[in-house]
Amino acid sequence: MKPALLLLTLILALTGCTTSRYQHANDFTPVAVTDIHALPEPEPKTEPRSSMGNPRSYKVLGKEYQVMDSADHYKERGIASWYGMKFHGHRTSNGEIYDVYQFTAAHKTLPLPSYVRVTRVDNGQAIIVRVNDRGPFHEGRIIDLSYAAAVKLGIHKMGTAQVDVEIVKPPHTHSVRWVQVSALSDAAAARRLQESLQQSLAPMTWPVNISSQDDGSGLHKVRIGPVPEGDDLNAVLERLIQLNIHQPLLLATHQL
C-alpha cells in the first residue's frame, strides 16, 4: 500500500466523522428502545489493546491527541454527548461494528478497549460502558455515548449532560465488598458526601459512588467500592471510624 493511501486509511479509521464512510450525511435518532433495562450493561473484563485505534498519537481537525499508556486512576468531569444511526453498522476506531443498542462509547485518548463508569453530575445516575471508538471531536465534550447508553442515563433528549467519567477495572479474582455509608433523600447532600469521602479516603483510590435505583424509595445511597476483603477493607473501615462513621453497611453486590 502506498504511504499516502495508508495515511488516509488510518485517518478514516480514527476520526469516525468523515461523511464518505457513511450512507447518511447527517446523524439521526434510532428507533426508541422499548425496555432499556432489558439490555445488559457490559461486564468489565481484562482485554488486550486492540490492534487498531491505539496509535501513540493522532491528529483530527488539526489537533493532536496522545493515547494514554495506562488508564489507571483516570477520572474526568465534563460534557457527554451521544451518536446515533449515521454511524450504526459502521466500524469503530478499533475495527468493531458500532451498534446503537449496545452500551459503548467514544473517547479521544483512553486505550481501546476500556471500561468506564459514566455518572450524571445532576442526579447521580450511572452506567458502565465499553469504550471502543474515538471522539467526540466537538470542543468541550469528553465522551460520546451510544444511543442506548444515552437513553439509560436519560440524556438522549437533552443531547448533552455534565458527567463524571472514571475507569472501571475488571472484577477482582478475590471477594470484594461495597461499603454503604449513607442513604439520603437529598441528592445534593449525597453528592456533597460523595465528594467529601473521596477526598477524605486519599491516598486510597477506591471509588465513592451514588446508587439511585428506581425502587420508589427516593434514596441516594453513597457507597465505597469495590474494595477487596482483607487488609484493604479493614483500612477503609478504620478510616471511616476516624471520620466518625461507625457500622457502615457491607454489601457483596453493588446493586442491592
C-alpha positions as CSV (number, residue, x, y, z in Angstrom):
1,M,0.0,0.0,0.0
2,K,1.3,3.5,-0.9
3,P,2.2,5.7,2.0
4,A,-0.4,8.3,1.1
5,L,-3.2,5.7,0.9
6,L,-2.0,4.1,4.2
7,L,-2.2,7.5,5.9
8,L,-5.7,8.2,4.6
9,T,-6.9,4.8,5.8
10,L,-5.6,5.4,9.3
11,I,-7.2,8.9,9.4
12,L,-10.6,7.4,8.3
13,A,-10.4,4.7,10.9
14,L,-9.6,7.2,13.7
15,T,-11.9,10.1,13.1
16,G,-15.3,8.4,12.8
17,C,-16.6,11.6,11.2
18,T,-15.7,11.6,7.5
19,T,-19.0,11.6,5.6
20,S,-17.7,9.4,2.8
21,R,-17.6,6.4,5.2
22,Y,-21.3,6.6,5.9
23,Q,-24.5,6.1,3.9
24,H,-26.2,9.1,5.7
25,A,-24.9,12.6,5.6
26,N,-26.4,13.6,9.0
27,D,-26.9,11.7,12.3
28,F,-30.4,10.9,13.4
29,T,-32.2,9.2,16.3
30,P,-32.7,5.4,16.2
31,V,-36.0,3.6,16.8
32,A,-36.8,4.0,20.5
33,V,-35.7,1.4,23.0
34,T,-38.9,-0.2,24.4
35,D,-37.3,-1.6,27.6
36,I,-33.8,-0.1,28.2
37,H,-33.5,-2.1,31.5
38,A,-33.7,-5.4,29.5
39,L,-30.4,-4.6,27.8
40,P,-27.5,-5.8,29.8
41,E,-24.6,-3.5,30.7
42,P,-21.1,-4.8,29.8
43,E,-19.2,-6.6,32.4
44,P,-15.6,-5.3,32.7
45,K,-13.0,-7.9,31.8
46,T,-9.4,-7.9,31.0
47,E,-8.8,-7.5,27.3
48,P,-5.6,-6.8,25.2
49,R,-5.3,-3.5,23.5
50,S,-6.9,-3.5,20.1
51,S,-4.5,-3.7,17.1
52,M,-6.4,-0.8,15.6
53,G,-7.2,2.6,17.1
54,N,-4.3,2.8,19.6
55,P,-1.5,4.8,17.9
56,R,0.8,6.7,20.2
57,S,-0.7,9.9,18.8
58,Y,-3.1,11.1,16.0
59,K,-4.5,14.3,14.6
60,V,-8.1,15.2,13.9
61,L,-9.2,18.6,12.6
62,G,-5.6,19.9,13.1
63,K,-5.4,18.9,16.8
64,E,-3.1,16.2,18.1
65,Y,-4.1,13.7,20.7
66,Q,-1.9,11.4,22.8
67,V,-3.3,8.0,23.6
68,M,-2.8,7.0,27.2
69,D,-0.2,4.4,28.0
70,S,-2.3,3.4,31.1
71,A,-5.8,4.4,32.2
72,D,-5.2,3.6,35.9
73,H,-6.8,6.2,38.1
74,Y,-8.3,8.0,35.2
75,K,-11.2,10.3,36.2
76,E,-12.6,13.4,34.5
77,R,-15.6,15.7,34.6
78,G,-17.1,17.2,31.5
79,I,-19.8,17.1,28.9
80,A,-21.1,13.9,27.5
81,S,-22.9,13.7,24.1
82,W,-24.2,10.7,22.1
83,Y,-24.1,9.5,18.5
84,G,-26.7,7.5,16.6
85,M,-27.9,6.0,13.3
86,K,-25.4,7.7,10.9
87,F,-22.7,5.5,12.5
88,H,-24.8,2.4,13.1
89,G,-23.4,-0.6,11.3
90,H,-20.1,1.1,10.5
91,R,-16.7,0.3,12.0
92,T,-15.5,2.0,15.2
93,S,-11.9,3.1,15.5
94,N,-10.8,-0.3,16.9
95,G,-12.4,-2.2,14.0
96,E,-15.6,-3.3,15.7
97,I,-19.1,-2.6,14.4
98,Y,-20.9,0.2,16.1
99,D,-24.3,-0.8,17.4
100,V,-26.5,2.0,18.8
101,Y,-28.2,-0.6,21.1
102,Q,-25.0,-1.6,22.9
103,F,-23.6,0.2,25.9
104,T,-20.4,1.6,24.2
105,A,-18.7,5.0,23.9
106,A,-16.1,7.0,22.1
107,H,-13.2,8.8,23.9
108,K,-10.3,10.7,22.5
109,T,-7.4,9.2,24.5
110,L,-8.3,6.2,26.6
111,P,-6.8,2.9,25.4
112,L,-9.2,0.8,23.3
113,P,-11.0,-1.1,24.7
114,S,-11.6,0.3,28.1
115,Y,-14.5,0.2,30.6
116,V,-15.6,3.4,32.3
117,R,-18.4,4.4,34.6
118,V,-20.3,7.5,33.4
119,T,-22.2,9.3,36.1
120,R,-24.6,12.2,35.6
121,V,-23.5,15.1,37.9
122,D,-27.0,16.4,38.5
123,N,-28.7,13.2,39.7
124,G,-26.0,10.5,40.3
125,Q,-27.4,8.2,37.7
126,A,-24.6,5.9,36.4
127,I,-23.9,3.4,33.7
128,I,-20.9,1.3,32.7
129,V,-19.9,1.5,29.0
130,R,-17.2,-0.1,26.9
131,V,-15.0,2.4,25.1
132,N,-14.3,1.2,21.6
133,D,-14.2,4.3,19.4
134,R,-12.5,7.7,19.1
135,G,-14.3,11.1,19.7
136,P,-16.1,13.3,20.3
137,F,-14.2,16.0,18.5
138,H,-16.5,18.8,19.4
139,E,-14.9,21.4,21.7
140,G,-15.7,20.8,25.4
141,R,-17.0,17.3,25.2
142,I,-15.2,14.4,26.8
143,I,-17.2,11.3,25.8
144,D,-19.6,10.3,23.1
145,L,-22.1,7.7,24.3
146,S,-24.1,5.1,22.2
147,Y,-27.8,5.8,21.9
148,A,-28.6,3.0,24.4
149,A,-26.2,4.5,27.0
150,A,-27.7,7.9,26.5
151,V,-31.2,6.6,27.0
152,K,-30.2,4.7,30.1
153,L,-28.8,7.9,31.5
154,G,-31.8,9.9,30.4
155,I,-29.8,12.3,28.2
156,H,-31.0,11.2,24.7
157,K,-33.5,14.1,24.5
158,M,-31.3,16.7,26.2
159,G,-28.4,15.8,23.8
160,T,-25.7,16.6,26.3
161,A,-25.1,16.5,30.1
162,Q,-22.3,17.1,32.6
163,V,-20.9,13.8,33.8
164,D,-18.1,12.2,35.7
165,V,-16.1,9.6,33.8
166,E,-13.9,7.1,35.6
167,I,-12.1,4.0,34.7
168,V,-13.5,0.7,35.8
169,K,-11.0,-2.2,36.4
170,P,-12.1,-5.8,35.8
171,P,-13.5,-7.6,38.8
172,H,-11.1,-8.9,41.3
173,T,-10.4,-12.6,41.5
174,H,-11.0,-12.5,45.2
175,S,-14.0,-11.4,47.2
176,V,-14.9,-7.7,47.3
177,R,-17.4,-5.6,49.2
178,W,-19.1,-2.3,48.8
179,V,-19.3,-0.2,51.9
180,Q,-22.6,1.7,52.1
181,V,-22.0,4.8,54.2
182,S,-25.4,6.5,54.0
183,A,-28.8,6.6,52.2
184,L,-30.0,10.1,51.7
185,S,-33.2,11.5,50.3
186,D,-31.4,14.7,49.3
187,A,-29.5,14.2,46.1
188,A,-27.3,17.3,46.6
189,A,-26.4,16.1,50.1
190,A,-25.5,12.7,48.7
191,R,-23.1,14.4,46.2
192,R,-21.5,16.5,48.9
193,L,-20.9,13.4,51.0
194,Q,-19.5,11.6,47.9
195,E,-17.0,14.3,47.2
196,S,-16.0,14.7,50.9
197,L,-15.5,11.0,51.3
198,Q,-13.4,10.7,48.1
199,Q,-11.1,13.4,49.4
200,S,-11.0,12.0,53.0
201,L,-10.1,8.5,51.8
202,A,-7.0,9.7,49.9
203,P,-4.4,8.3,49.3
204,M,-6.7,5.2,49.0
205,T,-8.2,5.1,45.5
206,W,-11.4,3.2,46.0
207,P,-14.2,4.9,44.1
208,V,-17.1,6.5,46.0
209,N,-20.4,6.2,44.1
210,I,-24.0,7.1,44.4
211,S,-26.6,4.4,43.7
212,S,-30.1,5.9,42.9
213,Q,-32.2,2.9,42.0
214,D,-35.8,3.4,40.8
215,D,-37.3,1.4,43.6
216,G,-39.7,4.1,44.9
217,S,-37.7,4.9,48.0
218,G,-36.2,8.1,46.6
219,L,-32.9,7.3,48.4
220,H,-29.4,8.1,47.1
221,K,-27.1,5.5,48.6
222,V,-23.4,6.6,49.0
223,R,-21.1,3.6,48.6
224,I,-17.4,2.9,48.5
225,G,-16.1,0.1,46.4
226,P,-15.5,-2.4,45.2
227,V,-12.9,-3.0,48.0
228,P,-11.1,-6.4,48.3
229,E,-11.8,-8.1,51.6
230,G,-8.9,-8.3,54.0
231,D,-6.4,-5.6,54.7
232,D,-7.9,-3.2,52.1
233,L,-11.4,-3.4,53.5
234,N,-10.1,-3.1,57.1
235,A,-8.2,0.0,56.2
236,V,-11.3,1.6,54.7
237,L,-13.4,0.7,57.8
238,E,-10.7,2.1,60.1
239,R,-10.6,5.3,58.1
240,L,-14.4,5.7,58.4
241,I,-14.1,5.3,62.2
242,Q,-11.6,8.2,62.2
243,L,-14.2,10.2,60.3
244,N,-16.8,9.3,63.0
245,I,-18.7,7.0,60.6
246,H,-19.5,3.8,62.6
247,Q,-21.1,0.5,61.5
248,P,-21.5,1.1,57.7
249,L,-23.5,-1.5,55.7
250,L,-21.2,-4.1,54.0
251,L,-22.7,-5.3,50.7
252,A,-21.5,-8.2,48.5
253,T,-23.3,-6.8,45.4
254,H,-23.4,-3.1,44.3
255,Q,-27.0,-3.3,43.1
256,L,-28.5,-4.2,46.4
